Amino acid sequence: MVEMEPIFGLHIEQNYPLDRDEAYRRALEKAAMFFSASVYGWSFDYEIGERARGIPEVFELTPMGEIRWGDPKLRVTHADFRDSRLYVWMDYHPDQFQARRLQTWRSGTVRNAQAVGYGPLGMLGAEEEWITVRKLAMEDAARAAVRAMLQGNERNRPKEARGFISLHSFPVYRLEAGRWACIARFHVEITEIVPFSVY
Protein backbone atom coordinates (compact mmCIF):
# COMPACT_ATOMS: atom_id res chain seq x y z
CA MET A 1 0.00 0.00 0.00
CA VAL A 2 1.27 3.50 -0.88
CA GLU A 3 -0.13 6.72 0.57
CA MET A 4 -0.82 9.10 -2.31
CA GLU A 5 -1.06 12.14 -0.02
CA PRO A 6 0.27 11.51 3.51
CA ILE A 7 -0.49 14.21 6.07
CA PHE A 8 2.74 14.45 8.03
CA GLY A 9 4.26 17.70 9.23
CA LEU A 10 7.66 16.61 7.96
CA HIS A 11 6.41 16.37 4.38
CA ILE A 12 4.77 19.77 3.96
CA GLU A 13 7.23 20.93 1.30
CA GLN A 14 7.22 17.70 -0.72
CA ASN A 15 5.15 17.36 -3.87
CA TYR A 16 1.89 15.58 -3.05
CA PRO A 17 -0.32 14.01 -4.13
CA LEU A 18 1.93 11.51 -5.88
CA ASP A 19 1.31 10.89 -9.54
CA ARG A 20 0.47 7.32 -10.55
CA ASP A 21 3.90 6.54 -11.98
CA GLU A 22 5.63 7.58 -8.75
CA ALA A 23 3.11 5.62 -6.66
CA TYR A 24 3.73 2.48 -8.74
CA ARG A 25 7.50 3.00 -8.48
CA ARG A 26 7.29 3.26 -4.71
CA ALA A 27 5.11 0.16 -4.47
CA LEU A 28 7.55 -1.85 -6.59
CA GLU A 29 10.57 -0.58 -4.65
CA LYS A 30 8.94 -1.46 -1.33
CA ALA A 31 7.99 -4.94 -2.62
CA ALA A 32 11.55 -5.49 -3.89
CA MET A 33 12.87 -4.64 -0.41
CA PHE A 34 10.49 -7.14 1.23
CA PHE A 35 11.15 -9.91 -1.31
CA SER A 36 14.92 -9.37 -0.89
CA ALA A 37 14.52 -9.76 2.87
CA SER A 38 12.42 -12.91 2.34
CA VAL A 39 14.52 -14.69 -0.30
CA TYR A 40 18.04 -13.67 0.76
CA GLY A 41 17.74 -12.25 4.26
CA TRP A 42 20.77 -11.06 6.21
CA SER A 43 23.61 -12.34 8.30
CA PHE A 44 23.66 -10.66 11.69
CA ASP A 45 26.21 -9.87 14.36
CA TYR A 46 24.60 -8.87 17.63
CA GLU A 47 26.44 -7.48 20.63
CA ILE A 48 23.67 -7.69 23.20
CA GLY A 49 25.14 -5.07 25.51
CA GLU A 50 24.47 -4.46 29.18
CA ARG A 51 23.85 -1.07 30.79
CA ALA A 52 25.24 -2.13 34.18
CA ARG A 53 28.61 -2.90 32.58
CA GLY A 54 28.51 0.08 30.22
CA ILE A 55 28.39 -2.17 27.14
CA PRO A 56 26.30 -0.70 24.28
CA GLU A 57 23.86 -2.76 22.24
CA VAL A 58 24.99 -3.12 18.60
CA PHE A 59 23.02 -5.01 15.95
CA GLU A 60 24.56 -5.22 12.47
CA LEU A 61 22.81 -6.71 9.45
CA THR A 62 24.61 -7.65 6.23
CA PRO A 63 22.33 -8.34 3.22
CA MET A 64 22.90 -11.77 1.63
CA GLY A 65 21.54 -10.60 -1.74
CA GLU A 66 19.20 -8.11 -3.35
CA ILE A 67 16.18 -8.05 -5.62
CA ARG A 68 15.93 -4.71 -7.38
CA TRP A 69 12.59 -3.09 -8.10
CA GLY A 70 13.11 -3.46 -11.86
CA ASP A 71 13.54 -7.26 -11.63
CA PRO A 72 11.36 -8.84 -14.38
CA LYS A 73 10.43 -11.70 -12.00
CA LEU A 74 8.60 -9.14 -9.80
CA ARG A 75 5.13 -8.71 -11.29
CA VAL A 76 2.06 -6.69 -10.39
CA THR A 77 -1.02 -8.91 -10.40
CA HIS A 78 -3.60 -6.34 -9.33
CA ALA A 79 -3.71 -2.63 -8.42
CA ASP A 80 -6.47 -0.45 -7.03
CA PHE A 81 -6.61 3.27 -6.16
CA ARG A 82 -8.92 3.88 -3.18
CA ASP A 83 -9.17 6.66 -0.57
CA SER A 84 -5.92 8.40 -1.58
CA ARG A 85 -4.06 5.08 -1.42
CA LEU A 86 -2.64 2.70 -3.98
CA TYR A 87 -3.14 -0.97 -3.10
CA VAL A 88 -0.94 -3.33 -5.09
CA TRP A 89 -0.78 -7.13 -5.13
CA MET A 90 2.46 -8.60 -6.46
CA ASP A 91 4.09 -11.95 -7.16
CA TYR A 92 7.74 -12.81 -7.31
CA HIS A 93 8.73 -15.86 -9.37
CA PRO A 94 12.08 -17.09 -7.96
CA ASP A 95 14.60 -18.93 -10.08
CA GLN A 96 15.94 -22.33 -8.93
CA PHE A 97 18.73 -20.85 -6.80
CA GLN A 98 16.31 -18.48 -5.06
CA ALA A 99 13.76 -21.29 -4.56
CA ARG A 100 16.47 -23.34 -2.81
CA ARG A 101 17.23 -20.40 -0.52
CA LEU A 102 13.55 -20.10 0.37
CA GLN A 103 13.47 -23.82 1.13
CA THR A 104 16.51 -23.44 3.41
CA TRP A 105 14.70 -20.78 5.44
CA ARG A 106 11.96 -23.34 6.09
CA SER A 107 14.34 -26.10 7.21
CA GLY A 108 14.30 -27.70 10.65
CA THR A 109 17.21 -25.71 12.11
CA VAL A 110 15.52 -22.36 11.48
CA ARG A 111 12.97 -21.04 13.97
CA ASN A 112 10.34 -18.32 13.70
CA ALA A 113 10.09 -15.18 15.82
CA GLN A 114 7.85 -12.13 15.72
CA ALA A 115 8.65 -8.67 17.06
CA VAL A 116 7.93 -4.97 16.76
CA GLY A 117 10.61 -2.52 15.66
CA TYR A 118 10.60 1.26 15.50
CA GLY A 119 11.92 3.87 13.13
CA PRO A 120 11.70 7.67 12.90
CA LEU A 121 8.70 9.28 11.25
CA GLY A 122 11.02 11.16 8.93
CA MET A 123 14.65 12.03 8.39
CA LEU A 124 15.02 15.63 7.29
CA GLY A 125 17.28 15.91 4.27
CA ALA A 126 17.02 12.25 3.26
CA GLU A 127 16.08 12.12 -0.41
CA GLU A 128 14.40 8.70 -0.28
CA GLU A 129 13.32 8.86 3.35
CA TRP A 130 9.92 7.26 2.66
CA ILE A 131 11.61 3.87 2.19
CA THR A 132 14.63 4.47 4.45
CA VAL A 133 12.50 4.94 7.58
CA ARG A 134 10.53 1.76 6.83
CA LYS A 135 13.76 -0.15 6.30
CA LEU A 136 15.13 1.09 9.63
CA ALA A 137 11.93 0.03 11.43
CA MET A 138 12.07 -3.43 9.81
CA GLU A 139 15.73 -3.86 10.79
CA ASP A 140 14.89 -2.84 14.36
CA ALA A 141 12.13 -5.48 14.37
CA ALA A 142 14.76 -8.04 13.29
CA ARG A 143 16.93 -6.98 16.26
CA ALA A 144 13.98 -7.30 18.64
CA ALA A 145 13.14 -10.76 17.23
CA VAL A 146 16.70 -12.04 17.79
CA ARG A 147 16.78 -10.52 21.28
CA ALA A 148 13.45 -12.14 22.21
CA MET A 149 14.65 -15.51 20.94
CA LEU A 150 17.85 -15.27 22.99
CA GLN A 151 15.91 -14.27 26.10
CA GLY A 152 13.67 -17.30 25.66
CA ASN A 153 16.53 -19.76 25.13
CA GLU A 154 19.50 -18.55 27.17
CA ARG A 155 19.50 -18.68 30.96
CA ASN A 156 22.36 -16.16 31.17
CA ARG A 157 22.61 -13.10 28.96
CA PRO A 158 25.25 -13.78 26.28
CA LYS A 159 27.79 -11.21 25.13
CA GLU A 160 27.28 -11.77 21.40
CA ALA A 161 25.24 -13.80 18.95
CA ARG A 162 25.67 -14.42 15.24
CA GLY A 163 23.53 -16.04 12.62
CA PHE A 164 21.10 -15.49 9.80
CA ILE A 165 17.63 -13.96 9.60
CA SER A 166 15.03 -13.48 6.87
CA LEU A 167 11.55 -12.02 6.60
CA HIS A 168 8.88 -14.70 7.05
CA SER A 169 6.01 -12.59 5.66
CA PHE A 170 5.49 -8.99 4.65
CA PRO A 171 5.43 -6.69 7.70
CA VAL A 172 2.66 -4.38 8.86
CA TYR A 173 3.44 -0.71 9.50
CA ARG A 174 1.57 1.77 11.63
CA LEU A 175 2.19 5.13 13.25
CA GLU A 176 2.75 4.88 16.97
CA ALA A 177 3.73 7.69 19.35
CA GLY A 178 5.21 9.84 16.58
CA ARG A 179 7.27 7.12 14.90
CA TRP A 180 6.87 4.16 12.57
CA ALA A 181 6.18 0.79 14.16
CA CYS A 182 6.93 -2.34 12.11
CA ILE A 183 5.31 -5.61 13.15
CA ALA A 184 7.20 -8.42 11.44
CA ARG A 185 7.73 -12.17 11.60
CA PHE A 186 11.14 -13.65 10.79
CA HIS A 187 13.00 -16.90 10.19
CA VAL A 188 15.98 -16.91 12.58
CA GLU A 189 19.00 -19.22 12.70
CA ILE A 190 21.46 -18.51 15.51
CA THR A 191 24.78 -20.12 14.63
CA GLU A 192 27.03 -18.83 17.42
CA ILE A 193 26.54 -17.57 20.96
CA VAL A 194 29.45 -16.01 22.86
CA PRO A 195 28.92 -15.94 26.66
CA PHE A 196 30.33 -13.21 28.91
CA SER A 197 32.34 -15.83 30.79
CA VAL A 198 34.72 -16.19 27.80
CA TYR A 199 36.16 -12.72 28.49
C-alpha positions as CSV (number, residue, x, y, z in Angstrom):
1,M,0.0,0.0,0.0
2,V,1.3,3.5,-0.9
3,E,-0.1,6.7,0.6
4,M,-0.8,9.1,-2.3
5,E,-1.1,12.1,0.0
6,P,0.3,11.5,3.5
7,I,-0.5,14.2,6.1
8,F,2.7,14.5,8.0
9,G,4.3,17.7,9.2
10,L,7.7,16.6,8.0
11,H,6.4,16.4,4.4
12,I,4.8,19.8,4.0
13,E,7.2,20.9,1.3
14,Q,7.2,17.7,-0.7
15,N,5.1,17.4,-3.9
16,Y,1.9,15.6,-3.0
17,P,-0.3,14.0,-4.1
18,L,1.9,11.5,-5.9
19,D,1.3,10.9,-9.5
20,R,0.5,7.3,-10.5
21,D,3.9,6.5,-12.0
22,E,5.6,7.6,-8.7
23,A,3.1,5.6,-6.7
24,Y,3.7,2.5,-8.7
25,R,7.5,3.0,-8.5
26,R,7.3,3.3,-4.7
27,A,5.1,0.2,-4.5
28,L,7.6,-1.9,-6.6
29,E,10.6,-0.6,-4.6
30,K,8.9,-1.5,-1.3
31,A,8.0,-4.9,-2.6
32,A,11.6,-5.5,-3.9
33,M,12.9,-4.6,-0.4
34,F,10.5,-7.1,1.2
35,F,11.2,-9.9,-1.3
36,S,14.9,-9.4,-0.9
37,A,14.5,-9.8,2.9
38,S,12.4,-12.9,2.3
39,V,14.5,-14.7,-0.3
40,Y,18.0,-13.7,0.8
41,G,17.7,-12.2,4.3
42,W,20.8,-11.1,6.2
43,S,23.6,-12.3,8.3
44,F,23.7,-10.7,11.7
45,D,26.2,-9.9,14.4
46,Y,24.6,-8.9,17.6
47,E,26.4,-7.5,20.6
48,I,23.7,-7.7,23.2
49,G,25.1,-5.1,25.5
50,E,24.5,-4.5,29.2
51,R,23.8,-1.1,30.8
52,A,25.2,-2.1,34.2
53,R,28.6,-2.9,32.6
54,G,28.5,0.1,30.2
55,I,28.4,-2.2,27.1
56,P,26.3,-0.7,24.3
57,E,23.9,-2.8,22.2
58,V,25.0,-3.1,18.6
59,F,23.0,-5.0,15.9
60,E,24.6,-5.2,12.5
61,L,22.8,-6.7,9.4
62,T,24.6,-7.7,6.2
63,P,22.3,-8.3,3.2
64,M,22.9,-11.8,1.6
65,G,21.5,-10.6,-1.7
66,E,19.2,-8.1,-3.3
67,I,16.2,-8.1,-5.6
68,R,15.9,-4.7,-7.4
69,W,12.6,-3.1,-8.1
70,G,13.1,-3.5,-11.9
71,D,13.5,-7.3,-11.6
72,P,11.4,-8.8,-14.4
73,K,10.4,-11.7,-12.0
74,L,8.6,-9.1,-9.8
75,R,5.1,-8.7,-11.3
76,V,2.1,-6.7,-10.4
77,T,-1.0,-8.9,-10.4
78,H,-3.6,-6.3,-9.3
79,A,-3.7,-2.6,-8.4
80,D,-6.5,-0.4,-7.0
81,F,-6.6,3.3,-6.2
82,R,-8.9,3.9,-3.2
83,D,-9.2,6.7,-0.6
84,S,-5.9,8.4,-1.6
85,R,-4.1,5.1,-1.4
86,L,-2.6,2.7,-4.0
87,Y,-3.1,-1.0,-3.1
88,V,-0.9,-3.3,-5.1
89,W,-0.8,-7.1,-5.1
90,M,2.5,-8.6,-6.5
91,D,4.1,-11.9,-7.2
92,Y,7.7,-12.8,-7.3
93,H,8.7,-15.9,-9.4
94,P,12.1,-17.1,-8.0
95,D,14.6,-18.9,-10.1
96,Q,15.9,-22.3,-8.9
97,F,18.7,-20.8,-6.8
98,Q,16.3,-18.5,-5.1
99,A,13.8,-21.3,-4.6
100,R,16.5,-23.3,-2.8
101,R,17.2,-20.4,-0.5
102,L,13.5,-20.1,0.4
103,Q,13.5,-23.8,1.1
104,T,16.5,-23.4,3.4
105,W,14.7,-20.8,5.4
106,R,12.0,-23.3,6.1
107,S,14.3,-26.1,7.2
108,G,14.3,-27.7,10.7
109,T,17.2,-25.7,12.1
110,V,15.5,-22.4,11.5
111,R,13.0,-21.0,14.0
112,N,10.3,-18.3,13.7
113,A,10.1,-15.2,15.8
114,Q,7.9,-12.1,15.7
115,A,8.7,-8.7,17.1
116,V,7.9,-5.0,16.8
117,G,10.6,-2.5,15.7
118,Y,10.6,1.3,15.5
119,G,11.9,3.9,13.1
120,P,11.7,7.7,12.9
121,L,8.7,9.3,11.2
122,G,11.0,11.2,8.9
123,M,14.6,12.0,8.4
124,L,15.0,15.6,7.3
125,G,17.3,15.9,4.3
126,A,17.0,12.2,3.3
127,E,16.1,12.1,-0.4
128,E,14.4,8.7,-0.3
129,E,13.3,8.9,3.4
130,W,9.9,7.3,2.7
131,I,11.6,3.9,2.2
132,T,14.6,4.5,4.5
133,V,12.5,4.9,7.6
134,R,10.5,1.8,6.8
135,K,13.8,-0.2,6.3
136,L,15.1,1.1,9.6
137,A,11.9,0.0,11.4
138,M,12.1,-3.4,9.8
139,E,15.7,-3.9,10.8
140,D,14.9,-2.8,14.4
141,A,12.1,-5.5,14.4
142,A,14.8,-8.0,13.3
143,R,16.9,-7.0,16.3
144,A,14.0,-7.3,18.6
145,A,13.1,-10.8,17.2
146,V,16.7,-12.0,17.8
147,R,16.8,-10.5,21.3
148,A,13.4,-12.1,22.2
149,M,14.7,-15.5,20.9
150,L,17.8,-15.3,23.0
151,Q,15.9,-14.3,26.1
152,G,13.7,-17.3,25.7
153,N,16.5,-19.8,25.1
154,E,19.5,-18.6,27.2
155,R,19.5,-18.7,31.0
156,N,22.4,-16.2,31.2
157,R,22.6,-13.1,29.0
158,P,25.3,-13.8,26.3
159,K,27.8,-11.2,25.1
160,E,27.3,-11.8,21.4
161,A,25.2,-13.8,19.0
162,R,25.7,-14.4,15.2
163,G,23.5,-16.0,12.6
164,F,21.1,-15.5,9.8
165,I,17.6,-14.0,9.6
166,S,15.0,-13.5,6.9
167,L,11.5,-12.0,6.6
168,H,8.9,-14.7,7.1
169,S,6.0,-12.6,5.7
170,F,5.5,-9.0,4.6
171,P,5.4,-6.7,7.7
172,V,2.7,-4.4,8.9
173,Y,3.4,-0.7,9.5
174,R,1.6,1.8,11.6
175,L,2.2,5.1,13.2
176,E,2.8,4.9,17.0
177,A,3.7,7.7,19.4
178,G,5.2,9.8,16.6
179,R,7.3,7.1,14.9
180,W,6.9,4.2,12.6
181,A,6.2,0.8,14.2
182,C,6.9,-2.3,12.1
183,I,5.3,-5.6,13.2
184,A,7.2,-8.4,11.4
185,R,7.7,-12.2,11.6
186,F,11.1,-13.7,10.8
187,H,13.0,-16.9,10.2
188,V,16.0,-16.9,12.6
189,E,19.0,-19.2,12.7
190,I,21.5,-18.5,15.5
191,T,24.8,-20.1,14.6
192,E,27.0,-18.8,17.4
193,I,26.5,-17.6,21.0
194,V,29.5,-16.0,22.9
195,P,28.9,-15.9,26.7
196,F,30.3,-13.2,28.9
197,S,32.3,-15.8,30.8
198,V,34.7,-16.2,27.8
199,Y,36.2,-12.7,28.5
